[in-house]
Amino acid sequence: MRTNNFFAKMASIAFIAMCYTACGDSFHTDSCDEVYYPNYKLADCQKEVGNFQKGKTTHYIHSNGFEFDLTVIKDSTFTDKWSDFCTEAKEEDRIVQLASTYPIITVKVNFYGKTEKKSKKTASDSSKPMTVSHGGTSYQMELDSAGNPQETGIKGDVSLLDTITFNGVTYDSVFVIMDSGHYDALNYNDKTFANGKLSHLYFSKTKGILKFETTNGESFTIKEGDNE
């Protein structure tokens, strides 16, 4: 019986060793057969939406009563390089910065190149993200090929108004985007900002930022007309 047990144990060990040798590649996750070199570019809509040309100035009124001008002081496109598992990528990004003189208010708009043209046999990989941020409030959206913000999978995080009037001027086709701090993954989560209010960005493809609400209850709104 002992002899049989011994040979049974040896057979088991040999079988395990054989499986490990035959399947050895599956145990290694720190190497890859081929490195992927994507070259991501900005889509045309990411270069045009919002009319964020350097030097452009827009007049706003703050919820606290003061008025100010926001001027595009930076509009920079550059190539970012990053690495991931089996991937060495180049990514064309765009940074837009708007600022006022006094009081100092800054807004940043970021576009990330995620569009890659592939071969005729392979479908193009295209994503057109955009973020707008000021202070601790941030808005994230995905643009379609025409530059229209799209829902990110969360019901109601992006909506479209036919018209809306701000300070006596009516604007058409205005997108209303919910702040990104109130959802995680694909779920709305009001507890994410326990002390913050749900806020929205009112955005026009041609005019840019119409109204920016912050999670602390403040906002600033475009004021044209006599100031245009």
C-alpha positions in Angstrom: 0.0 0.0 0.0 2.8 2.4 0.9 4.5 1.7 -2.5 1.3 2.4 -4.4 0.8 5.6 -2.4 4.4 6.6 -3.2 4.0 6.1 -6.9 0.6 7.8 -6.9 2.1 10.9 -5.3 5.1 10.9 -7.7 2.7 10.6 -10.6 0.7 13.6 -9.3 3.8 15.7 -8.9 5.0 14.8 -12.4 1.6 15.7 -13.9 1.6 19.1 -12.2 5.1 19.8 -13.4 4.1 18.8 -16.9 1.1 21.1 -16.8 3.2 24.0 -15.5 5.8 23.5 -18.2 3.2 23.2 -21.0 1.2 26.2 -19.7 4.1 28.2 -18.5 3.4 31.2 -20.7 0.0 31.7 -19.0 1.6 32.3 -15.7 3.6 35.3 -16.9 1.9 38.6 -17.2 4.9 40.9 -17.4 5.7 40.4 -21.0 3.9 40.6 -24.3 4.3 39.2 -27.8 3.9 42.6 -29.6 4.0 46.2 -28.5 1.2 48.5 -29.8 2.2 52.0 -30.9 -1.0 54.1 -31.3 -0.9 57.6 -32.5 -4.0 59.4 -31.2 -5.1 62.7 -32.8 -7.6 65.4 -31.9 -10.8 65.3 -33.9 -11.7 68.4 -35.9 -14.6 69.2 -33.6 -12.2 69.3 -30.6 -10.3 72.1 -32.4 -13.4 74.1 -33.2 -16.1 73.7 -30.6 -16.7 76.6 -28.2 -14.9 79.2 -30.3 -11.9 79.3 -27.9 -9.5 81.3 -30.0 -6.6 82.9 -28.1 -7.4 86.6 -27.3 -11.2 86.1 -27.4 -12.9 88.0 -24.5 -16.4 87.3 -23.1 -18.2 89.4 -20.5 -19.8 87.7 -17.4 -21.7 88.6 -14.3 -21.1 86.7 -11.1 -23.8 85.5 -8.7 -22.2 87.7 -6.1 -22.9 90.8 -8.2 -19.6 91.8 -9.8 -18.9 91.7 -13.5 -15.7 90.7 -15.2 -14.2 89.6 -18.6 -12.8 86.2 -19.3 -10.1 86.2 -22.0 -8.5 83.1 -23.7 -4.9 83.6 -22.6 -3.7 80.2 -23.7 -4.6 77.8 -26.6 -1.9 75.2 -26.8 -1.8 71.9 -28.8 1.0 69.4 -27.9 1.9 65.8 -28.1 1.9 63.7 -24.9 3.6 60.4 -24.7 2.5 57.7 -22.3 3.1 54.0 -21.7 0.9 51.1 -20.6 1.1 47.4 -20.7 2.3 46.5 -24.3 1.5 50.0 -25.4 3.7 53.0 -26.2 1.3 55.8 -27.3 1.5 59.3 -28.7 -1.5 61.5 -27.9 -2.3 65.0 -29.3 -3.9 67.1 -26.6 -5.2 70.7 -26.4 -5.3 73.0 -23.4 -7.3 76.2 -23.3 -7.1 78.6 -20.4 -9.4 81.6 -19.8 -8.6 84.2 -17.1 -9.8 87.5 -15.8 -7.7 90.4 -14.5 -9.5 91.2 -11.2 -10.9 89.4 -9.4 -8.8 86.5 -10.7 -11.0 83.8 -12.1 -9.6 81.0 -14.3 -11.3 78.3 -16.3 -9.5 75.4 -18.0 -10.8 73.5 -21.0 -9.0 70.3 -22.0 -9.3 68.2 -25.1 -7.7 64.8 -25.3 -6.9 63.2 -28.6 -8.3 59.7 -28.7 -9.0 59.3 -32.4 -6.8 56.9 -34.3 -7.1 56.1 -38.0 -6.6 52.4 -38.7 -6.3 50.4 -41.8 -9.1 49.8 -44.3 -9.7 46.4 -42.7 -10.0 47.8 -39.2 -12.6 50.2 -37.9 -11.3 53.6 -36.7 -11.0 54.0 -32.9 -12.5 57.3 -32.0 -13.3 59.1 -28.7 -13.5 62.8 -28.3 -13.4 63.8 -24.6 -13.6 67.3 -23.3 -13.4 68.7 -19.7 -14.2 72.2 -18.4 -13.1 73.1 -14.9 -13.0 76.0 -12.5 -12.0 75.7 -8.8 -13.2 72.4 -7.4 -16.0 71.9 -10.0 -15.4 69.9 -13.2 -17.5 68.9 -16.1 -16.6 66.0 -18.3 -18.3 65.2 -21.6 -17.9 63.2 -24.8 -18.3 65.0 -28.1 -19.8 63.5 -31.2 -18.3 64.3 -34.6 -20.3 67.5 -34.9 -19.1 68.7 -31.5 -22.3 68.0 -29.6 -21.9 66.9 -26.0 -23.3 63.4 -25.5 -24.6 61.4 -22.6 -21.9 59.4 -21.0 -24.2 56.5 -20.1 -25.7 58.3 -17.1 -29.3 59.3 -17.7 -29.7 63.1 -17.6 -26.1 64.0 -17.3 -26.4 65.9 -20.6 -29.5 67.5 -22.0 -30.3 69.9 -24.8 -32.4 73.1 -24.6 -33.9 74.6 -27.8 -33.5 78.1 -26.4 -32.6 79.8 -23.1 -32.2 83.5 -22.2 -29.4 85.0 -20.2 -29.4 88.7 -19.4 -31.7 89.6 -22.2 -30.0 87.6 -24.9 -31.6 84.3 -26.2 -29.3 81.4 -27.2 -30.3 78.4 -29.3 -29.2 74.8 -28.9 -27.7 75.0 -25.5 -26.3 71.9 -23.8 -26.7 71.5 -20.1 -24.1 69.2 -18.5 -24.2 67.9 -14.9 -21.0 68.3 -12.9 -18.8 65.2 -12.8 -18.5 65.2 -9.0 -22.0 63.9 -8.5 -21.5 60.6 -10.3 -19.0 57.8 -10.3 -18.7 55.1 -12.9 -22.2 55.1 -14.5 -24.2 55.9 -11.4 -25.5 59.2 -10.1 -24.3 59.6 -6.5 -25.6 62.6 -4.5 -23.5 61.6 -1.5 -20.3 62.2 -3.5 -20.6 65.8 -2.6 -22.2 65.7 0.9 -21.8 69.4 1.3 -21.9 70.4 -2.3 -24.9 71.3 -4.5 -25.6 69.7 -7.9 -24.3 72.1 -10.5 -24.6 72.5 -14.3 -22.7 73.9 -17.2 -24.6 75.7 -19.9 -22.6 75.3 -23.1 -22.9 76.5 -26.7 -20.9 75.1 -29.5 -20.5 78.6 -31.0 -20.4 80.8 -27.9 -18.7 78.4 -25.4 -19.5 78.8 -21.7 -22.8 80.5 -21.2 -23.2 79.8 -17.5 -20.9 78.0 -15.1 -22.4 76.8 -11.8 -20.1 75.6 -9.0 -20.8 73.0 -6.3 -20.5 75.7 -3.6 -23.6 77.4 -4.9 -22.0 80.2 -6.9 -22.1 80.8 -10.6 -21.2 83.2 -13.4 -23.3 83.9 -16.5 -22.6 85.5 -19.9 -23.7 89.1 -20.3 -23.6 90.3 -23.8 -25.6 93.1 -25.5 -24.0 96.4 -24.5 -20.8 94.6 -23.6 -20.4 92.8 -26.8 
